[in-house]
Amino acid sequence: MVTAVPTHLDKLKERGYNQASLLGKKLANHFKIPFTDDIIYGRKSRPAQVKLKKAQRQTGIKEAFQVKKQIKGENIIIVDDIVTTGSTITECALTLKKAGAKRITAITLAKTIL
């Protein structure tokens, strides 16, 4: 299945959409595999990662996500729009793995250079 790095509810209300979710839906549709955006959610609001240094990103993202569905044994593709240090997508993957996911594959649209 395909899922997206979640956007915290506060940011979702402000922006009106989750760009990673839009990308994930297109990917899932193209490959004819299920998409769901209700597997994992952001437990806490955090500052925009783009404004933080690498060490701040890594510590600020710890335990920021929680799984809310049974995923034991599932193969999951997690989509994010932009990766800089990889802290966000890594924390999502670790959270999914701890919840029992069999395999995690991360896909991003772009990589920024610090």
Phi and psi restraints in degrees (range 20) as a CNS / XPLOR table:
assign (resid 1 and name C) (resid 2 and name N)
       (resid 2 and name CA) (resid 2 and name C) 1.0 -113.0 20.0 2
assign (resid 2 and name N) (resid 2 and name CA)
       (resid 2 and name C) (resid 3 and name N) 1.0 139.5 20.0 2
assign (resid 2 and name C) (resid 3 and name N)
       (resid 3 and name CA) (resid 3 and name C) 1.0 -140.0 20.0 2
assign (resid 3 and name N) (resid 3 and name CA)
       (resid 3 and name C) (resid 4 and name N) 1.0 175.5 20.0 2
assign (resid 3 and name C) (resid 4 and name N)
       (resid 4 and name CA) (resid 4 and name C) 1.0 -124.7 20.0 2
assign (resid 4 and name N) (resid 4 and name CA)
       (resid 4 and name C) (resid 5 and name N) 1.0 153.1 20.0 2
assign (resid 4 and name C) (resid 5 and name N)
       (resid 5 and name CA) (resid 5 and name C) 1.0 -59.3 20.0 2
assign (resid 5 and name N) (resid 5 and name CA)
       (resid 5 and name C) (resid 6 and name N) 1.0 125.3 20.0 2
assign (resid 5 and name C) (resid 6 and name N)
       (resid 6 and name CA) (resid 6 and name C) 1.0 -73.5 20.0 2
assign (resid 6 and name N) (resid 6 and name CA)
       (resid 6 and name C) (resid 7 and name N) 1.0 152.1 20.0 2
assign (resid 6 and name C) (resid 7 and name N)
       (resid 7 and name CA) (resid 7 and name C) 1.0 -103.0 20.0 2
assign (resid 7 and name N) (resid 7 and name CA)
       (resid 7 and name C) (resid 8 and name N) 1.0 133.9 20.0 2
assign (resid 7 and name C) (resid 8 and name N)
       (resid 8 and name CA) (resid 8 and name C) 1.0 -60.4 20.0 2
assign (resid 8 and name N) (resid 8 and name CA)
       (resid 8 and name C) (resid 9 and name N) 1.0 147.0 20.0 2
assign (resid 8 and name C) (resid 9 and name N)
       (resid 9 and name CA) (resid 9 and name C) 1.0 -53.0 20.0 2
assign (resid 9 and name N) (resid 9 and name CA)
       (resid 9 and name C) (resid 10 and name N) 1.0 -38.3 20.0 2
assign (resid 9 and name C) (resid 10 and name N)
       (resid 10 and name CA) (resid 10 and name C) 1.0 -60.8 20.0 2
assign (resid 10 and name N) (resid 10 and name CA)
       (resid 10 and name C) (resid 11 and name N) 1.0 -45.2 20.0 2
assign (resid 10 and name C) (resid 11 and name N)
       (resid 11 and name CA) (resid 11 and name C) 1.0 -70.9 20.0 2
assign (resid 11 and name N) (resid 11 and name CA)
       (resid 11 and name C) (resid 12 and name N) 1.0 -35.6 20.0 2
assign (resid 11 and name C) (resid 12 and name N)
       (resid 12 and name CA) (resid 12 and name C) 1.0 -62.8 20.0 2
assign (resid 12 and name N) (resid 12 and name CA)
       (resid 12 and name C) (resid 13 and name N) 1.0 -42.5 20.0 2
assign (resid 12 and name C) (resid 13 and name N)
       (resid 13 and name CA) (resid 13 and name C) 1.0 -64.0 20.0 2
assign (resid 13 and name N) (resid 13 and name CA)
       (resid 13 and name C) (resid 14 and name N) 1.0 -40.2 20.0 2
assign (resid 13 and name C) (resid 14 and name N)
       (resid 14 and name CA) (resid 14 and name C) 1.0 -67.7 20.0 2
assign (resid 14 and name N) (resid 14 and name CA)
       (resid 14 and name C) (resid 15 and name N) 1.0 -45.9 20.0 2
assign (resid 14 and name C) (resid 15 and name N)
       (resid 15 and name CA) (resid 15 and name C) 1.0 -85.4 20.0 2
assign (resid 15 and name N) (resid 15 and name CA)
       (resid 15 and name C) (resid 16 and name N) 1.0 -37.0 20.0 2
assign (resid 15 and name C) (resid 16 and name N)
       (resid 16 and name CA) (resid 16 and name C) 1.0 94.1 20.0 2
assign (resid 16 and name N) (resid 16 and name CA)
       (resid 16 and name C) (resid 17 and name N) 1.0 -7.2 20.0 2
assign (resid 16 and name C) (resid 17 and name N)
       (resid 17 and name CA) (resid 17 and name C) 1.0 -161.2 20.0 2
assign (resid 17 and name N) (resid 17 and name CA)
       (resid 17 and name C) (resid 18 and name N) 1.0 164.0 20.0 2
assign (resid 17 and name C) (resid 18 and name N)
       (resid 18 and name CA) (resid 18 and name C) 1.0 -113.8 20.0 2
assign (resid 18 and name N) (resid 18 and name CA)
       (resid 18 and name C) (resid 19 and name N) 1.0 110.4 20.0 2
assign (resid 18 and name C) (resid 19 and name N)
       (resid 19 and name CA) (resid 19 and name C) 1.0 -62.6 20.0 2
assign (resid 19 and name N) (resid 19 and name CA)
       (resid 19 and name C) (resid 20 and name N) 1.0 -34.2 20.0 2
assign (resid 19 and name C) (resid 20 and name N)
       (resid 20 and name CA) (resid 20 and name C) 1.0 -65.5 20.0 2
assign (resid 20 and name N) (resid 20 and name CA)
       (resid 20 and name C) (resid 21 and name N) 1.0 -36.8 20.0 2
assign (resid 20 and name C) (resid 21 and name N)
       (resid 21 and name CA) (resid 21 and name C) 1.0 -65.6 20.0 2
assign (resid 21 and name N) (resid 21 and name CA)
       (resid 21 and name C) (resid 22 and name N) 1.0 -41.4 20.0 2
assign (resid 21 and name C) (resid 22 and name N)
       (resid 22 and name CA) (resid 22 and name C) 1.0 -60.7 20.0 2
assign (resid 22 and name N) (resid 22 and name CA)
       (resid 22 and name C) (resid 23 and name N) 1.0 -42.5 20.0 2
assign (resid 22 and name C) (resid 23 and name N)
       (resid 23 and name CA) (resid 23 and name C) 1.0 -65.5 20.0 2
assign (resid 23 and name N) (resid 23 and name CA)
       (resid 23 and name C) (resid 24 and name N) 1.0 -42.5 20.0 2
assign (resid 23 and name C) (resid 24 and name N)
       (resid 24 and name CA) (resid 24 and name C) 1.0 -61.9 20.0 2
assign (resid 24 and name N) (resid 24 and name CA)
       (resid 24 and name C) (resid 25 and name N) 1.0 -40.6 20.0 2
assign (resid 24 and name C) (resid 25 and name N)
       (resid 25 and name CA) (resid 25 and name C) 1.0 -62.7 20.0 2
assign (resid 25 and name N) (resid 25 and name CA)
       (resid 25 and name C) (resid 26 and name N) 1.0 -42.2 20.0 2
assign (resid 25 and name C) (resid 26 and name N)
       (resid 26 and name CA) (resid 26 and name C) 1.0 -64.1 20.0 2
assign (resid 26 and name N) (resid 26 and name CA)
       (resid 26 and name C) (resid 27 and name N) 1.0 -43.1 20.0 2
assign (resid 26 and name C) (resid 27 and name N)
       (resid 27 and name CA) (resid 27 and name C) 1.0 -62.5 20.0 2
assign (resid 27 and name N) (resid 27 and name CA)
       (resid 27 and name C) (resid 28 and name N) 1.0 -47.8 20.0 2
assign (resid 27 and name C) (resid 28 and name N)
       (resid 28 and name CA) (resid 28 and name C) 1.0 -61.5 20.0 2
assign (resid 28 and name N) (resid 28 and name CA)
       (resid 28 and name C) (resid 29 and name N) 1.0 -42.4 20.0 2
assign (resid 28 and name C) (resid 29 and name N)
       (resid 29 and name CA) (resid 29 and name C) 1.0 -62.1 20.0 2
assign (resid 29 and name N) (resid 29 and name CA)
       (resid 29 and name C) (resid 30 and name N) 1.0 -44.6 20.0 2
assign (resid 29 and name C) (resid 30 and name N)
       (resid 30 and name CA) (resid 30 and name C) 1.0 -60.3 20.0 2
assign (resid 30 and name N) (resid 30 and name CA)
       (resid 30 and name C) (resid 31 and name N) 1.0 -43.6 20.0 2
assign (resid 30 and name C) (resid 31 and name N)
       (resid 31 and name CA) (resid 31 and name C) 1.0 -93.2 20.0 2
assign (resid 31 and name N) (resid 31 and name CA)
       (resid 31 and name C) (resid 32 and name N) 1.0 3.1 20.0 2
assign (resid 31 and name C) (resid 32 and name N)
       (resid 32 and name CA) (resid 32 and name C) 1.0 56.4 20.0 2
assign (resid 32 and name N) (resid 32 and name CA)
       (resid 32 and name C) (resid 33 and name N) 1.0 47.3 20.0 2
assign (resid 32 and name C) (resid 33 and name N)
       (resid 33 and name CA) (resid 33 and name C) 1.0 -125.6 20.0 2
assign (resid 33 and name N) (resid 33 and name CA)
       (resid 33 and name C) (resid 34 and name N) 1.0 155.9 20.0 2
assign (resid 33 and name C) (resid 34 and name N)
       (resid 34 and name CA) (resid 34 and name C) 1.0 -65.2 20.0 2
assign (resid 34 and name N) (resid 34 and name CA)
       (resid 34 and name C) (resid 35 and name N) 1.0 143.2 20.0 2
assign (resid 34 and name C) (resid 35 and name N)
       (resid 35 and name CA) (resid 35 and name C) 1.0 -115.8 20.0 2
assign (resid 35 and name N) (resid 35 and name CA)
       (resid 35 and name C) (resid 36 and name N) 1.0 138.7 20.0 2
assign (resid 35 and name C) (resid 36 and name N)
       (resid 36 and name CA) (resid 36 and name C) 1.0 -144.6 20.0 2
assign (resid 36 and name N) (resid 36 and name CA)
       (resid 36 and name C) (resid 37 and name N) 1.0 137.6 20.0 2
assign (resid 36 and name C) (resid 37 and name N)
       (resid 37 and name CA) (resid 37 and name C) 1.0 -113.7 20.0 2
assign (resid 37 and name N) (resid 37 and name CA)
       (resid 37 and name C) (resid 38 and name N) 1.0 22.7 20.0 2
assign (resid 37 and name C) (resid 38 and name N)
       (resid 38 and name CA) (resid 38 and name C) 1.0 -121.4 20.0 2
assign (resid 38 and name N) (resid 38 and name CA)
       (resid 38 and name C) (resid 39 and name N) 1.0 28.5 20.0 2
assign (resid 38 and name C) (resid 39 and name N)
       (resid 39 and name CA) (resid 39 and name C) 1.0 -86.1 20.0 2
assign (resid 39 and name N) (resid 39 and name CA)
       (resid 39 and name C) (resid 40 and name N) 1.0 -44.8 20.0 2
assign (resid 39 and name C) (resid 40 and name N)
       (resid 40 and name CA) (resid 40 and name C) 1.0 -131.0 20.0 2
assign (resid 40 and name N) (resid 40 and name CA)
       (resid 40 and name C) (resid 41 and name N) 1.0 145.5 20.0 2
assign (resid 40 and name C) (resid 41 and name N)
       (resid 41 and name CA) (resid 41 and name C) 1.0 -139.2 20.0 2
assign (resid 41 and name N) (resid 41 and name CA)
       (resid 41 and name C) (resid 42 and name N) 1.0 160.0 20.0 2
assign (resid 41 and name C) (resid 42 and name N)
       (resid 42 and name CA) (resid 42 and name C) 1.0 -80.3 20.0 2
assign (resid 42 and name N) (resid 42 and name CA)
       (resid 42 and name C) (resid 43 and name N) 1.0 120.0 20.0 2
assign (resid 42 and name C) (resid 43 and name N)
       (resid 43 and name CA) (resid 43 and name C) 1.0 -75.8 20.0 2
assign (resid 43 and name N) (resid 43 and name CA)
       (resid 43 and name C) (resid 44 and name N) 1.0 -28.5 20.0 2
assign (resid 43 and name C) (resid 44 and name N)
       (resid 44 and name CA) (resid 44 and name C) 1.0 -140.8 20.0 2
assign (resid 44 and name N) (resid 44 and name CA)
       (resid 44 and name C) (resid 45 and name N) 1.0 147.8 20.0 2
assign (resid 44 and name C) (resid 45 and name N)
       (resid 45 and name CA) (resid 45 and name C) 1.0 -75.2 20.0 2
assign (resid 45 and name N) (resid 45 and name CA)
       (resid 45 and name C) (resid 46 and name N) 1.0 143.2 20.0 2
assign (resid 45 and name C) (resid 46 and name N)
       (resid 46 and name CA) (resid 46 and name C) 1.0 -139.3 20.0 2
assign (resid 46 and name N) (resid 46 and name CA)
       (resid 46 and name C) (resid 47 and name N) 1.0 157.7 20.0 2
assign (resid 46 and name C) (resid 47 and name N)
       (resid 47 and name CA) (resid 47 and name C) 1.0 -65.3 20.0 2
assign (resid 47 and name N) (resid 47 and name CA)
       (resid 47 and name C) (resid 48 and name N) 1.0 158.5 20.0 2
assign (resid 47 and name C) (resid 48 and name N)
       (resid 48 and name CA) (resid 48 and name C) 1.0 -56.4 20.0 2
assign (resid 48 and name N) (resid 48 and name CA)
       (resid 48 and name C) (resid 49 and name N) 1.0 126.2 20.0 2
assign (resid 48 and name C) (resid 49 and name N)
       (resid 49 and name CA) (resid 49 and name C) 1.0 -62.5 20.0 2
assign (resid 49 and name N) (resid 49 and name CA)
       (resid 49 and name C) (resid 50 and name N) 1.0 -28.9 20.0 2
assign (resid 49 and name C) (resid 50 and name N)
       (resid 50 and name CA) (resid 50 and name C) 1.0 -59.7 20.0 2
assign (resid 50 and name N) (resid 50 and name CA)
       (resid 50 and name C) (resid 51 and name N) 1.0 -25.0 20.0 2
assign (resid 50 and name C) (resid 51 and name N)
       (resid 51 and name CA) (resid 51 and name C) 1.0 -90.4 20.0 2
assign (resid 51 and name N) (resid 51 and name CA)
       (resid 51 and name C) (resid 52 and name N) 1.0 -2.9 20.0 2
assign (resid 51 and name C) (resid 52 and name N)
       (resid 52 and name CA) (resid 52 and name C) 1.0 -105.0 20.0 2
assign (resid 52 and name N) (resid 52 and name CA)
       (resid 52 and name C) (resid 53 and name N) 1.0 153.5 20.0 2
assign (resid 52 and name C) (resid 53 and name N)
       (resid 53 and name CA) (resid 53 and name C) 1.0 -79.8 20.0 2
assign (resid 53 and name N) (resid 53 and name CA)
       (resid 53 and name C) (resid 54 and name N) 1.0 165.9 20.0 2
assign (resid 53 and name C) (resid 54 and name N)
       (resid 54 and name CA) (resid 54 and name C) 1.0 -54.0 20.0 2
assign (resid 54 and name N) (resid 54 and name CA)
       (resid 54 and name C) (resid 55 and name N) 1.0 -49.0 20.0 2
assign (resid 54 and name C) (resid 55 and name N)
       (resid 55 and name CA) (resid 55 and name C) 1.0 -62.9 20.0 2
assign (resid 55 and name N) (resid 55 and name CA)
       (resid 55 and name C) (resid 56 and name N) 1.0 -37.8 20.0 2
assign (resid 55 and name C) (resid 56 and name N)
       (resid 56 and name CA) (resid 56 and name C) 1.0 -66.7 20.0 2
assign (resid 56 and name N) (resid 56 and name CA)
       (resid 56 and name C) (resid 57 and name N) 1.0 -37.7 20.0 2
assign (resid 56 and name C) (resid 57 and name N)
       (resid 57 and name CA) (resid 57 and name C) 1.0 -63.7 20.0 2
assign (resid 57 and name N) (resid 57 and name CA)
       (resid 57 and name C) (resid 58 and name N) 1.0 -43.8 20.0 2
assign (resid 57 and name C) (resid 58 and name N)
       (resid 58 and name CA) (resid 58 and name C) 1.0 -67.2 20.0 2
assign (resid 58 and name N) (resid 58 and name CA)
       (resid 58 and name C) (resid 59 and name N) 1.0 -40.0 20.0 2
assign (resid 58 and name C) (resid 59 and name N)
       (resid 59 and name CA) (resid 59 and name C) 1.0 -81.4 20.0 2
assign (resid 59 and name N) (resid 59 and name CA)
       (resid 59 and name C) (resid 60 and name N) 1.0 -33.5 20.0 2
assign (resid 59 and name C) (resid 60 and name N)
       (resid 60 and name CA) (resid 60 and name C) 1.0 -71.0 20.0 2
assign (resid 60 and name N) (resid 60 and name CA)
       (resid 60 and name C) (resid 61 and name N) 1.0 -19.1 20.0 2
assign (resid 60 and name C) (resid 61 and name N)
       (resid 61 and name CA) (resid 61 and name C) 1.0 -95.9 20.0 2
assign (resid 61 and name N) (resid 61 and name CA)
       (resid 61 and name C) (resid 62 and name N) 1.0 -10.6 20.0 2
assign (resid 61 and name C) (resid 62 and name N)
       (resid 62 and name CA) (resid 62 and name C) 1.0 -56.4 20.0 2
assign (resid 62 and name N) (resid 62 and name CA)
       (resid 62 and name C) (resid 63 and name N) 1.0 129.9 20.0 2
assign (resid 62 and name C) (resid 63 and name N)
       (resid 63 and name CA) (resid 63 and name C) 1.0 56.1 20.0 2
assign (resid 63 and name N) (resid 63 and name CA)
       (resid 63 and name C) (resid 64 and name N) 1.0 30.6 20.0 2
assign (resid 63 and name C) (resid 64 and name N)
       (resid 64 and name CA) (resid 64 and name C) 1.0 -82.2 20.0 2
assign (resid 64 and name N) (resid 64 and name CA)
       (resid 64 and name C) (resid 65 and name N) 1.0 -13.4 20.0 2
assign (resid 64 and name C) (resid 65 and name N)
       (resid 65 and name CA) (resid 65 and name C) 1.0 -122.2 20.0 2
assign (resid 65 and name N) (resid 65 and name CA)
       (resid 65 and name C) (resid 66 and name N) 1.0 156.9 20.0 2
assign (resid 65 and name C) (resid 66 and name N)
       (resid 66 and name CA) (resid 66 and name C) 1.0 -144.0 20.0 2
assign (resid 66 and name N) (resid 66 and name CA)
       (resid 66 and name C) (resid 67 and name N) 1.0 140.3 20.0 2
assign (resid 66 and name C) (resid 67 and name N)
       (resid 67 and name CA) (resid 67 and name C) 1.0 -85.5 20.0 2
assign (resid 67 and name N) (resid 67 and name CA)
       (resid 67 and name C) (resid 68 and name N) 1.0 138.0 20.0 2
assign (resid 67 and name C) (resid 68 and name N)
       (resid 68 and name CA) (resid 68 and name C) 1.0 -121.8 20.0 2
assign (resid 68 and name N) (resid 68 and name CA)
       (resid 68 and name C) (resid 69 and name N) 1.0 9.3 20.0 2
assign (resid 68 and name C) (resid 69 and name N)
       (resid 69 and name CA) (resid 69 and name C) 1.0 -137.5 20.0 2
assign (resid 69 and name N) (resid 69 and name CA)
       (resid 69 and name C) (resid 70 and name N) 1.0 157.3 20.0 2
assign (resid 69 and name C) (resid 70 and name N)
       (resid 70 and name CA) (resid 70 and name C) 1.0 -70.1 20.0 2
assign (resid 70 and name N) (resid 70 and name CA)
       (resid 70 and name C) (resid 71 and name N) 1.0 121.5 20.0 2
assign (resid 70 and name C) (resid 71 and name N)
       (resid 71 and name CA) (resid 71 and name C) 1.0 -129.5 20.0 2
assign (resid 71 and name N) (resid 71 and name CA)
       (resid 71 and name C) (resid 72 and name N) 1.0 11.4 20.0 2
assign (resid 71 and name C) (resid 72 and name N)
       (resid 72 and name CA) (resid 72 and name C) 1.0 -54.8 20.0 2
assign (resid 72 and name N) (resid 72 and name CA)
       (resid 72 and name C) (resid 73 and name N) 1.0 126.0 20.0 2
assign (resid 72 and name C) (resid 73 and name N)
       (resid 73 and name CA) (resid 73 and name C) 1.0 81.6 20.0 2
assign (resid 73 and name N) (resid 73 and name CA)
       (resid 73 and name C) (resid 74 and name N) 1.0 -0.8 20.0 2
assign (resid 73 and name C) (resid 74 and name N)
       (resid 74 and name CA) (resid 74 and name C) 1.0 -80.6 20.0 2
assign (resid 74 and name N) (resid 74 and name CA)
       (resid 74 and name C) (resid 75 and name N) 1.0 146.7 20.0 2
assign (resid 74 and name C) (resid 75 and name N)
       (resid 75 and name CA) (resid 75 and name C) 1.0 -96.3 20.0 2
assign (resid 75 and name N) (resid 75 and name CA)
       (resid 75 and name C) (resid 76 and name N) 1.0 123.9 20.0 2
assign (resid 75 and name C) (resid 76 and name N)
       (resid 76 and name CA) (resid 76 and name C) 1.0 -125.8 20.0 2
assign (resid 76 and name N) (resid 76 and name CA)
       (resid 76 and name C) (resid 77 and name N) 1.0 132.5 20.0 2
assign (resid 76 and name C) (resid 77 and name N)
       (resid 77 and name CA) (resid 77 and name C) 1.0 -100.9 20.0 2
assign (resid 77 and name N) (resid 77 and name CA)
       (resid 77 and name C) (resid 78 and name N) 1.0 122.0 20.0 2
assign (resid 77 and name C) (resid 78 and name N)
       (resid 78 and name CA) (resid 78 and name C) 1.0 -109.3 20.0 2
assign (resid 78 and name N) (resid 78 and name CA)
       (resid 78 and name C) (resid 79 and name N) 1.0 130.4 20.0 2
assign (resid 78 and name C) (resid 79 and name N)
       (resid 79 and name CA) (resid 79 and name C) 1.0 -110.7 20.0 2
assign (resid 79 and name N) (resid 79 and name CA)
       (resid 79 and name C) (resid 80 and name N) 1.0 137.5 20.0 2
assign (resid 79 and name C) (resid 80 and name N)
       (resid 80 and name CA) (resid 80 and name C) 1.0 -133.3 20.0 2
assign (resid 80 and name N) (resid 80 and name CA)
       (resid 80 and name C) (resid 81 and name N) 1.0 154.5 20.0 2
assign (resid 80 and name C) (resid 81 and name N)
       (resid 81 and name CA) (resid 81 and name C) 1.0 -77.8 20.0 2
assign (resid 81 and name N) (resid 81 and name CA)
       (resid 81 and name C) (resid 82 and name N) 1.0 -46.9 20.0 2
assign (resid 81 and name C) (resid 82 and name N)
       (resid 82 and name CA) (resid 82 and name C) 1.0 -136.6 20.0 2
assign (resid 82 and name N) (resid 82 and name CA)
       (resid 82 and name C) (resid 83 and name N) 1.0 136.7 20.0 2
assign (resid 82 and name C) (resid 83 and name N)
       (resid 83 and name CA) (resid 83 and name C) 1.0 -117.6 20.0 2
assign (resid 83 and name N) (resid 83 and name CA)
       (resid 83 and name C) (resid 84 and name N) 1.0 131.8 20.0 2
assign (resid 83 and name C) (resid 84 and name N)
       (resid 84 and name CA) (resid 84 and name C) 1.0 -111.4 20.0 2
assign (resid 84 and name N) (resid 84 and name CA)
       (resid 84 and name C) (resid 85 and name N) 1.0 -68.5 20.0 2
assign (resid 84 and name C) (resid 85 and name N)
       (resid 85 and name CA) (resid 85 and name C) 1.0 -98.5 20.0 2
assign (resid 85 and name N) (resid 85 and name CA)
       (resid 85 and name C) (resid 86 and name N) 1.0 -16.8 20.0 2
assign (resid 85 and name C) (resid 86 and name N)
       (resid 86 and name CA) (resid 86 and name C) 1.0 88.4 20.0 2
assign (resid 86 and name N) (resid 86 and name CA)
       (resid 86 and name C) (resid 87 and name N) 1.0 2.3 20.0 2
assign (resid 86 and name C) (resid 87 and name N)
       (resid 87 and name CA) (resid 87 and name C) 1.0 -61.5 20.0 2
assign (resid 87 and name N) (resid 87 and name CA)
       (resid 87 and name C) (resid 88 and name N) 1.0 -45.2 20.0 2
assign (resid 87 and name C) (resid 88 and name N)
       (resid 88 and name CA) (resid 88 and name C) 1.0 -66.5 20.0 2
assign (resid 88 and name N) (resid 88 and name CA)
       (resid 88 and name C) (resid 89 and name N) 1.0 -51.4 20.0 2
assign (resid 88 and name C) (resid 89 and name N)
       (resid 89 and name CA) (resid 89 and name C) 1.0 -68.2 20.0 2
assign (resid 89 and name N) (resid 89 and name CA)
       (resid 89 and name C) (resid 90 and name N) 1.0 -32.2 20.0 2
assign (resid 89 and name C) (resid 90 and name N)
       (resid 90 and name CA) (resid 90 and name C) 1.0 -65.5 20.0 2
assign (resid 90 and name N) (resid 90 and name CA)
       (resid 90 and name C) (resid 91 and name N) 1.0 -44.1 20.0 2
assign (resid 90 and name C) (resid 91 and name N)
       (resid 91 and name CA) (resid 91 and name C) 1.0 -65.4 20.0 2
assign (resid 91 and name N) (resid 91 and name CA)
       (resid 91 and name C) (resid 92 and name N) 1.0 -38.9 20.0 2
assign (resid 91 and name C) (resid 92 and name N)
       (resid 92 and name CA) (resid 92 and name C) 1.0 -61.0 20.0 2
assign (resid 92 and name N) (resid 92 and name CA)
       (resid 92 and name C) (resid 93 and name N) 1.0 -46.7 20.0 2
assign (resid 92 and name C) (resid 93 and name N)
       (resid 93 and name CA) (resid 93 and name C) 1.0 -62.3 20.0 2
assign (resid 93 and name N) (resid 93 and name CA)
       (resid 93 and name C) (resid 94 and name N) 1.0 -42.9 20.0 2
assign (resid 93 and name C) (resid 94 and name N)
       (resid 94 and name CA) (resid 94 and name C) 1.0 -62.7 20.0 2
assign (resid 94 and name N) (resid 94 and name CA)
       (resid 94 and name C) (resid 95 and name N) 1.0 -40.9 20.0 2
assign (resid 94 and name C) (resid 95 and name N)
       (resid 95 and name CA) (resid 95 and name C) 1.0 -63.1 20.0 2
assign (resid 95 and name N) (resid 95 and name CA)
       (resid 95 and name C) (resid 96 and name N) 1.0 -44.3 20.0 2
assign (resid 95 and name C) (resid 96 and name N)
       (resid 96 and name CA) (resid 96 and name C) 1.0 -65.6 20.0 2
assign (resid 96 and name N) (resid 96 and name CA)
       (resid 96 and name C) (resid 97 and name N) 1.0 -40.6 20.0 2
assign (resid 96 and name C) (resid 97 and name N)
       (resid 97 and name CA) (resid 97 and name C) 1.0 -64.6 20.0 2
assign (resid 97 and name N) (resid 97 and name CA)
       (resid 97 and name C) (resid 98 and name N) 1.0 -43.6 20.0 2
assign (resid 97 and name C) (resid 98 and name N)
       (resid 98 and name CA) (resid 98 and name C) 1.0 -61.3 20.0 2
assign (resid 98 and name N) (resid 98 and name CA)
       (resid 98 and name C) (resid 99 and name N) 1.0 -29.1 20.0 2
assign (resid 98 and name C) (resid 99 and name N)
       (resid 99 and name CA) (resid 99 and name C) 1.0 -83.5 20.0 2
assign (resid 99 and name N) (resid 99 and name CA)
       (resid 99 and name C) (resid 100 and name N) 1.0 -0.9 20.0 2
assign (resid 99 and name C) (resid 100 and name N)
       (resid 100 and name CA) (resid 100 and name C) 1.0 109.1 20.0 2
assign (resid 100 and name N) (resid 100 and name CA)
       (resid 100 and name C) (resid 101 and name N) 1.0 4.1 20.0 2
assign (resid 100 and name C) (resid 101 and name N)
       (resid 101 and name CA) (resid 101 and name C) 1.0 -60.0 20.0 2
assign (resid 101 and name N) (resid 101 and name CA)
       (resid 101 and name C) (resid 102 and name N) 1.0 140.5 20.0 2
assign (resid 101 and name C) (resid 102 and name N)
       (resid 102 and name CA) (resid 102 and name C) 1.0 -75.6 20.0 2
assign (resid 102 and name N) (resid 102 and name CA)
       (resid 102 and name C) (resid 103 and name N) 1.0 -51.7 20.0 2
assign (resid 102 and name C) (resid 103 and name N)
       (resid 103 and name CA) (resid 103 and name C) 1.0 -139.7 20.0 2
assign (resid 103 and name N) (resid 103 and name CA)
       (resid 103 and name C) (resid 104 and name N) 1.0 138.4 20.0 2
assign (resid 103 and name C) (resid 104 and name N)
       (resid 104 and name CA) (resid 104 and name C) 1.0 -119.1 20.0 2
assign (resid 104 and name N) (resid 104 and name CA)
       (resid 104 and name C) (resid 105 and name N) 1.0 130.0 20.0 2
assign (resid 104 and name C) (resid 105 and name N)
       (resid 105 and name CA) (resid 105 and name C) 1.0 -120.6 20.0 2
assign (resid 105 and name N) (resid 105 and name CA)
       (resid 105 and name C) (resid 106 and name N) 1.0 130.9 20.0 2
assign (resid 105 and name C) (resid 106 and name N)
       (resid 106 and name CA) (resid 106 and name C) 1.0 -105.8 20.0 2
assign (resid 106 and name N) (resid 106 and name CA)
       (resid 106 and name C) (resid 107 and name N) 1.0 135.4 20.0 2
assign (resid 106 and name C) (resid 107 and name N)
       (resid 107 and name CA) (resid 107 and name C) 1.0 -131.3 20.0 2
assign (resid 107 and name N) (resid 107 and name CA)
       (resid 107 and name C) (resid 108 and name N) 1.0 134.3 20.0 2
assign (resid 107 and name C) (resid 108 and name N)
       (resid 108 and name CA) (resid 108 and name C) 1.0 -130.5 20.0 2
assign (resid 108 and name N) (resid 108 and name CA)
       (resid 108 and name C) (resid 109 and name N) 1.0 157.7 20.0 2
assign (resid 108 and name C) (resid 109 and name N)
       (resid 109 and name CA) (resid 109 and name C) 1.0 -82.3 20.0 2
assign (resid 109 and name N) (resid 109 and name CA)
       (resid 109 and name C) (resid 110 and name N) 1.0 -38.1 20.0 2
assign (resid 109 and name C) (resid 110 and name N)
       (resid 110 and name CA) (resid 110 and name C) 1.0 -145.7 20.0 2
assign (resid 110 and name N) (resid 110 and name CA)
       (resid 110 and name C) (resid 111 and name N) 1.0 159.0 20.0 2
assign (resid 110 and name C) (resid 111 and name N)
       (resid 111 and name CA) (resid 111 and name C) 1.0 -126.8 20.0 2
assign (resid 111 and name N) (resid 111 and name CA)
       (resid 111 and name C) (resid 112 and name N) 1.0 129.3 20.0 2
assign (resid 111 and name C) (resid 112 and name N)
       (resid 112 and name CA) (resid 112 and name C) 1.0 -91.3 20.0 2
assign (resid 112 and name N) (resid 112 and name CA)
       (resid 112 and name C) (resid 113 and name N) 1.0 159.6 20.0 2
assign (resid 112 and name C) (resid 113 and name N)
       (resid 113 and name CA) (resid 113 and name C) 1.0 -112.2 20.0 2
assign (resid 113 and name N) (resid 113 and name CA)
       (resid 113 and name C) (resid 114 and name N) 1.0 126.7 20.0 2
